[in-house]
Structures are given as C-alpha cells and as structure tokens.
Amino acid sequence: MARKKRINDIIEAKGSEHYVIHYKYHIIFWTIYFLFNTLRWGSLHNDYVYSLKTNLIGFPIHMALSYFNLYYLMPLLVYNKRYLEYTLAIIASLFVMLILKFNLTYYLISTNVMPEASEVVNSISLNYAIVTMFGELYVVSFATAIKITVDWLREHQKLHELETRQLTSELRFLRSQVSPHFFFNTLNNIYSLTLEKSDKASESVLKLSELMRYLLYAARRNKQDLQNEVQLIQNYLDLEKLRFDDSLTINMNISGDVHGKKIAPMLLIPFVENSFKHGANKNIGAMTIKIDLIVENNILLFEISNPIPEKMTDYNLDDEEGGIGLYNVKKRLELGYSPDEYELNISTTDNIFKVFLKLRV
C-alpha cells in the first residue's frame, strides 16, 4: 500500500512539474510581448505612461480572448469541423472585446481612444472598429500559431519516440525468432547423435552450451564485436562437422582485422544455418560449403555458398517455411542499418546458392 502511494505521489509530482514548466513559458511569452508592445507604442506616441496604461487594459483582453479561442472555441468547434460556427463565434468575441476595450479606455485613460488617428476618436467609429478588431485578431492568430506549432512539435516528437520504440520492439522480436530457430536446428542435430549413441553427443552438448552462453548474454546488445560473431560461426560449424563427418567439407577463409569492429548480433549465423538446411540436410551427398569473411577499411565482405538439389534451384526462401532466418536478416538490416551501410545479394547459379553481404562495421 505504501509503495502504491509512493508511485502515485511520484506521478502527481511529475504532472505538477510539467504544469509548472508549461505555466512558466506562458508567463515568459506574455511578459516579453507586453514589454515589447509597451515600448513600441510608447515610442510611437512619445508617451510611455500612456502606452503602459493602455497595455495594462489591453493585455488582459488579449490573453482572455486568446485562451478562450485556444482552449474552448478550437477544441469545441474547429476540431469538430464546425467552421461556420467557429467563424461566427470569433466575430462575436471580437465584437465583445471591442465594446469592452473602448469603454475601459474611454473611462479609465482618455476620451480620445485612438490618439494615433488624425482626428479625435471618442466613439466607436467604423475605422476604430476595424483597426481594433484586426489588431486583436492579429494577437489571437499569433498566439494560436505558436500553440499549433508547439503542439505539432510535441506530437512529432511523440510520433518519433513511438516509431523508435516500435522499431526497437520489432528488432527484439526478430532476434527472439532467430534464437529459437537456431536452437531448433542445433537440438535436432544433437538428437540425431543421441539416437546413434554417438560419443560425439557429449561434445555437441558442450558446444551448444557455449552457443547458449553467447545468446543469453552477448546478443542482448545492439551491436556485438565481430570477432565474437566469427567465434559463434566457428562453434556452429564445429557442431555440424561432428554430425556430417567426411561427407562435409567447409572452406572458411578469414582475412583482415576483425578486432574492434561492431556488428548486429546474430546477423551472419542465419546464412550459415541456411547453407546446411538447404544443402547438407537435403542429403545430396558429399558437399562443400565455402565461407569468405574479409574486413577492409571498416567494410565487411561476407560471402557463403553451398550446392543445392536441382529441384530447388528456383525456390523462393521468403515463401518457404524454413526461410524465416533469411527473412529476419533482411528485416534486421532494413531496421538496423541505413541503405548506404549495407548491400545484400542472394542468388542461385548452376545449383550453387550464394549469399553476399557488404556491411559497414
């Protein structure tokens, strides 16, 4: 109960803090505007006392009409697309403002309510009404424009934060799909060895534990050391070699400096998985998987190729049940890298399936 009360107190405090900050900006805006207007009209009339008095009367009217428009008329009428009613309401508000301002100025300051005119104005003339109402409309429009701009910027920021959270969630979801998919294939391998009562089963379990340790801890980061990803691939290949024996040849070439380079975790391993799923696992006899990993000037060049059965030369991995690994890689590249940071080409030529990835690391 105490903990719940504490949480509520924090929420209320945050809300109060936001309100105070919001209120503070309103005070700053109107204070600056008041000082500017007072100095401007004081300079025009060469009478700063008169300017101060008229602004002390005018500004409460400015503020009342502005807030009435922003927080009542617009939400009630504009947001509900009742534009004609809104226009009539604004005209009526300006007319009420005109009567109020004229009388306050006439009885409290001067019977000449418009000293900037060429003649004495001591009644509501057409010229006085037009000038005063348009001046008030200018103030209301100015305040409204600021409010709309601030609201737009705030909504834009919220939208950006929402998109960021959605992208982050989608990336996490894709990673959560990669790991079960990877474990599914690996556990199948170990299961096959246990059925054969092979002594290699224990070694496979040890390799799998190393893979699990990597997935549980290292792959939580947005970026991982490239050398760790290379070690992950090597562990996976060692695990597969235990099952395929001499029927499988793996030519893996690594060149360049992989130290200090960063890459999205679990990005390369789906390509390696795929080479077994659609190559070695299809029982096409002895086969060779070629892997080239080259780092040049912070650019990773990764290429992997494997033979596939003739009947699979025109298949579409994205539409196949097991194509989730490659599909996820494509999505993760789109979400985690800009278009100029990577290049991915997947092709099939002469029964050889080939993947080429160029990536900034």
Secondary structure, DSSP 8 states (H G I E B T S, - for coil): -HHHHHHHHHHHHHHHHHHHHHHHHHHHHHHHHHHHHHHHHHHHHT-HHHHHHHHHHHHHHHHHHHHHIIIIIIIIIITTT-HHHHHHHHHHHHHHHHHHHHHHHHHHT-S-S-TTSSS---S--HHHHHHHHHHHHHHHHHHHHHHHHHHHHHHHHHHHHHHHHHHHHHHHHHHHHHHHHHHHHHHHHHHHHHHTT-THHHHHHHHHHHHHHHHHHGGGSSSEEHHHHHHHHHHHHHHHHHHHGGGEEEEEEEES--TT-EE-TTSSHHHHHHHHHTTGGGT-SSEEEEEEEEEETTEEEEEEEEE--GGGTT--GGGSGGGHHHHHHHHHHHHHS-GGGEEEEEEEETTEEEEEEEEE-
